[in-house]
Amino acid sequence: MQNKTAELIESAKNKFAHYKALSETHDEAAIREIMLEGFPELQKKRMGPMLALPTLTEAFNAAIPYFEAVGMVMTVVDISNPTVDAVLEIQHLCPWLEVCREYGFETPCQVICELDMEATHRAFPEMKGEILGRIALGQPVCIFKYERPARSCRSDESPGGS
């Protein structure tokens, strides 16, 4: 696990360094687009198999072992209703807080979480995401809400299929 945690932190350091270097010559909108290049495709590859599961609750529960392997603690809460398949992803730790400060960022949100959220939406346009809570802003946990039409309401299913 320690090796995977170190890889995660190293990857974050690279993102912060790249973002900081881009900030010398680009505005926020341009930086965002540059940082997102290729990211939606990566998210599709990473998340696609899990999101193919019948519900977001199943998909996000399947991701828990990955987060645990990198030292994070994640809870999944199903908030679905008959027309919306929805989940809260609750992260109890933020491994990027220390790293972001090394690179002069007050919070890691714009470099890590907000870009992840946007890449996910671009990879899966039917899915909406929102950040509801941020440890970096003094809240006890980070809370991410994801939603998509319930399986019975989605147009990507064949008639009568399940």
C-alpha positions in Angstrom: 0.0 0.0 0.0 2.8 2.4 0.8 4.1 2.2 -2.7 0.7 3.0 -4.2 0.3 5.9 -1.8 3.7 7.2 -2.9 2.7 6.8 -6.6 -0.5 8.8 -5.9 1.4 11.6 -4.2 4.1 11.7 -6.9 1.4 11.9 -9.6 -0.2 14.8 -7.7 3.1 16.6 -7.4 3.5 16.3 -11.2 0.0 17.8 -11.7 0.7 20.7 -9.3 4.1 21.4 -10.9 2.5 21.3 -14.4 -0.4 23.5 -13.3 2.0 26.0 -11.7 4.3 26.1 -14.7 1.3 26.8 -17.0 0.1 29.6 -14.7 3.2 31.6 -15.7 1.9 31.9 -19.3 -1.8 31.0 -19.4 -5.0 32.2 -17.8 -7.2 29.9 -15.7 -9.5 28.8 -18.6 -6.6 27.9 -20.8 -4.8 26.0 -18.0 -8.0 24.0 -17.4 -8.3 23.0 -21.0 -4.6 22.0 -21.2 -4.8 20.0 -18.0 -7.9 18.2 -19.4 -6.2 17.1 -22.6 -6.5 13.4 -22.8 -8.0 13.2 -19.3 -11.6 12.4 -20.3 -10.3 9.4 -22.3 -8.3 8.2 -19.3 -11.4 8.6 -17.1 -13.4 6.6 -19.6 -10.8 3.8 -19.5 -10.6 3.8 -15.7 -14.2 4.3 -14.8 -16.0 2.8 -17.8 -16.1 -0.8 -16.6 -17.4 0.2 -13.2 -20.0 2.6 -14.5 -21.3 -0.2 -16.7 -22.6 -1.9 -13.5 -26.4 -1.5 -13.1 -26.2 1.3 -10.5 -23.8 4.0 -9.4 -23.9 2.5 -5.9 -22.5 -0.7 -7.3 -20.0 1.2 -9.4 -18.6 3.3 -6.5 -18.6 0.5 -4.1 -16.4 -1.4 -6.6 -14.0 1.5 -6.5 -13.5 1.4 -2.7 -10.6 -1.2 -2.8 -8.7 1.1 -5.2 -9.1 4.1 -2.8 -8.1 1.9 0.2 -5.0 0.7 -1.7 -3.8 4.3 -1.9 -4.6 5.0 1.8 -7.9 6.8 1.4 -11.1 6.1 3.3 -14.3 6.2 1.2 -17.9 5.8 2.0 -20.6 5.4 -0.6 -24.2 6.5 0.1 -27.0 5.6 -2.4 -29.3 8.7 -2.8 -31.2 7.3 -5.8 -34.9 7.7 -6.5 -37.1 6.0 -9.2 -35.8 8.4 -12.0 -32.3 9.3 -10.8 -29.4 6.9 -10.1 -27.4 8.9 -7.6 -24.6 8.4 -5.1 -22.6 10.4 -2.6 -18.9 9.6 -2.6 -17.6 10.6 0.8 -13.8 10.8 1.2 -12.6 11.0 4.8 -9.0 12.0 4.0 -7.4 14.4 1.5 -4.0 13.2 0.6 -3.3 16.3 -1.5 -3.5 19.0 1.2 0.2 18.9 2.1 1.3 18.5 -1.5 -0.7 21.5 -2.8 0.9 23.8 -0.2 4.4 22.7 -1.4 3.5 24.2 -4.8 1.9 27.4 -3.4 -1.8 26.4 -3.8 -4.2 27.2 -0.9 -6.3 24.1 -1.8 -5.9 21.1 -4.1 -9.4 21.4 -5.4 -8.8 23.2 -8.7 -5.9 21.0 -9.7 -7.2 17.6 -8.6 -10.9 17.3 -7.8 -12.4 19.9 -10.1 -10.5 18.6 -13.0 -11.4 15.0 -12.1 -15.1 16.0 -12.0 -14.9 17.8 -15.4 -13.0 14.9 -17.0 -15.7 12.5 -15.7 -18.5 14.6 -17.1 -16.8 14.9 -20.5 -16.1 11.1 -20.6 -19.7 10.3 -19.5 -22.0 13.2 -20.6 -25.1 11.6 -19.1 -23.5 11.9 -15.7 -23.7 15.0 -13.6 -21.2 15.6 -10.8 -20.9 18.2 -8.0 -18.6 18.8 -5.1 -20.7 19.3 -2.0 -18.0 19.3 0.7 -14.3 20.0 0.9 -11.8 19.1 3.6 -9.6 21.8 2.3 -12.2 24.4 3.2 -12.6 23.2 6.8 -15.4 20.6 6.3 -14.9 17.2 8.0 -15.1 15.3 4.7 -15.0 15.8 0.9 -18.4 14.9 -0.6 -18.9 14.3 -4.3 -22.4 13.8 -5.7 -22.8 11.9 -9.0 -26.1 11.3 -10.8 -27.4 10.0 -14.0 -30.8 8.9 -15.3 -32.0 5.7 -13.6 -31.4 2.6 -15.7 -35.1 2.3 -16.6 -35.0 6.0 -17.8 -31.8 5.8 -19.8 -31.8 6.0 -23.6 -28.7 3.8 -23.9 -30.7 0.7 -23.1 -32.6 -1.4 -25.5 -36.4 -1.6 -25.1 -37.3 -4.3 -22.5 -33.6 -4.8 -21.6 -32.3 -4.8 -18.1 
